[in-house]
Amino acid sequence: MLKEFKAFAVKGNMVDMAVGIIIGGAFGTIVKSLVDDVIMPIISGIFTLPDFSNLFLVLKGTGESFTSVDAAREAGAAVLAYGSFINAIIAFLIVAWALFMVVKGINKLKQEEEATPEAPKGPTEVELLAEIRDTLKQR
């Protein structure tokens, strides 16, 4: 069983998938930082909101007002954090767009590879022997 697992784990597809997962995780971290630290502050500045990810609606609270999602949750209030959800949607759209561009590039390379005509093949061994035979018969 260990031998089968080793053969399975070292296959090219498994290793490629593992590398893809690791790079995907790192890319997700970069996209999250891009959304939280670059894009959302710009959008917050345009809409004059102090912190876009801190937009929330208290569904059931304790009667006090809260300045942040974390403060409301710590006090035991039921919070609808739609700002964080908007951040997640934007992050998803960035990742989806990046993956679309990668797949589009790969498909373009595959199409170019398929469009390249094959070099004409020479005669087979049997055809060469038949040609030699015919030439020898003519002499």
C-alpha positions as CSV (number, residue, x, y, z in Angstrom):
1,M,0.0,0.0,0.0
2,L,2.9,2.4,0.8
3,K,4.4,1.7,-2.6
4,E,1.1,2.5,-4.3
5,F,0.8,5.8,-2.3
6,K,4.4,6.7,-3.2
7,A,3.7,6.1,-6.9
8,F,0.5,8.2,-6.7
9,A,2.1,11.1,-4.8
10,V,5.1,11.5,-7.1
11,K,3.1,11.6,-10.3
12,G,3.5,14.8,-12.3
13,N,-0.1,15.8,-11.9
14,M,0.0,15.5,-8.1
15,V,3.1,17.6,-7.8
16,D,1.8,20.2,-10.2
17,M,-1.4,20.4,-8.2
18,A,0.5,20.8,-4.9
19,V,2.5,23.7,-6.4
20,G,-0.7,25.3,-7.7
21,I,-2.3,25.1,-4.3
22,I,0.6,26.7,-2.6
23,I,0.9,29.5,-5.2
24,G,-2.8,30.0,-5.1
25,G,-2.7,30.5,-1.3
26,A,0.1,33.0,-1.7
27,F,-1.8,34.8,-4.5
28,G,-4.9,34.9,-2.3
29,T,-2.9,36.7,0.4
30,I,-1.7,39.2,-2.1
31,V,-5.2,39.8,-3.5
32,K,-6.6,40.2,0.0
33,S,-3.9,42.8,0.8
34,L,-4.6,44.6,-2.5
35,V,-8.3,44.8,-1.8
36,D,-8.0,45.7,1.9
37,D,-5.0,48.0,1.8
38,V,-5.2,49.6,-1.7
39,I,-8.6,49.4,-3.4
40,M,-11.0,49.7,-0.5
41,P,-9.3,52.8,1.0
42,I,-9.6,54.5,-2.4
43,I,-13.3,53.6,-2.6
44,S,-13.7,54.7,1.0
45,G,-12.2,58.0,0.1
46,I,-14.5,58.5,-2.8
47,F,-17.6,57.7,-0.8
48,T,-16.2,59.5,2.3
49,L,-16.5,56.5,4.5
50,P,-13.8,56.0,7.2
51,D,-13.4,52.2,6.7
52,F,-15.3,50.4,4.0
53,S,-14.8,47.0,5.7
54,N,-16.4,48.3,8.8
55,L,-19.9,48.9,7.2
56,F,-22.4,46.8,9.2
57,L,-26.0,46.7,10.3
58,V,-26.9,45.6,13.8
59,L,-29.8,43.1,13.5
60,K,-30.3,42.4,17.2
61,G,-28.3,44.4,19.7
62,T,-28.0,45.4,23.3
63,G,-29.4,48.9,22.8
64,E,-26.0,50.6,22.6
65,S,-24.4,52.0,19.4
66,F,-21.2,50.4,18.1
67,T,-18.3,52.0,16.2
68,S,-17.0,48.8,14.7
69,V,-18.1,45.3,13.7
70,D,-15.7,43.8,16.2
71,A,-17.1,45.9,19.1
72,A,-20.6,44.9,18.2
73,R,-19.7,41.2,18.0
74,E,-17.9,41.4,21.3
75,A,-20.9,42.9,23.0
76,G,-23.0,40.0,21.7
77,A,-24.9,41.8,19.0
78,A,-26.1,40.0,15.8
79,V,-24.3,41.9,13.0
80,L,-24.7,41.9,9.2
81,A,-21.2,42.9,8.1
82,Y,-22.0,43.8,4.5
83,G,-18.7,45.8,4.1
84,S,-16.6,42.7,4.6
85,F,-18.8,40.8,2.2
86,I,-18.2,43.5,-0.5
87,N,-14.5,43.2,0.2
88,A,-14.7,39.4,-0.3
89,I,-16.7,39.9,-3.6
90,I,-14.0,42.3,-5.0
91,A,-11.2,39.9,-4.0
92,F,-13.1,37.0,-5.7
93,L,-13.5,39.1,-8.9
94,I,-9.8,39.9,-9.0
95,V,-8.8,36.3,-8.6
96,A,-11.4,35.2,-11.2
97,W,-10.1,37.8,-13.6
98,A,-6.5,36.7,-13.1
99,L,-7.3,33.0,-13.6
100,F,-9.3,33.9,-16.7
101,M,-6.3,35.7,-18.1
102,V,-4.0,32.7,-17.3
103,V,-6.4,30.2,-18.9
104,K,-6.9,32.5,-21.9
105,G,-3.1,32.6,-22.4
106,I,-2.7,28.9,-22.1
107,N,-5.5,28.3,-24.6
108,K,-3.8,30.7,-27.0
109,L,-0.5,28.8,-26.7
110,K,-2.3,25.5,-27.3
111,Q,-4.0,26.9,-30.5
112,E,-0.7,28.2,-31.8
113,E,0.8,24.8,-31.1
114,E,-2.0,23.0,-32.9
115,A,-1.9,25.4,-35.9
116,T,1.8,24.7,-36.5
117,P,1.9,22.3,-39.5
118,E,3.8,19.1,-39.1
119,A,6.9,18.7,-41.3
120,P,6.3,16.4,-44.2
121,K,7.3,12.9,-43.4
122,G,9.7,11.1,-45.7
123,P,9.1,7.7,-47.2
124,T,8.8,4.7,-45.0
125,E,11.3,1.9,-44.9
126,V,9.1,-0.3,-47.0
127,E,8.6,2.4,-49.6
128,L,12.4,2.9,-49.9
129,L,13.0,-0.8,-50.3
130,A,10.3,-1.0,-53.0
131,E,12.0,1.9,-54.8
132,I,15.4,0.3,-54.6
133,R,13.9,-3.0,-55.9
134,D,12.2,-1.2,-58.8
135,T,15.4,0.6,-59.7
136,L,17.4,-2.7,-59.7
137,K,14.7,-4.3,-61.9
138,Q,15.1,-1.5,-64.5
139,R,18.9,-2.1,-64.8
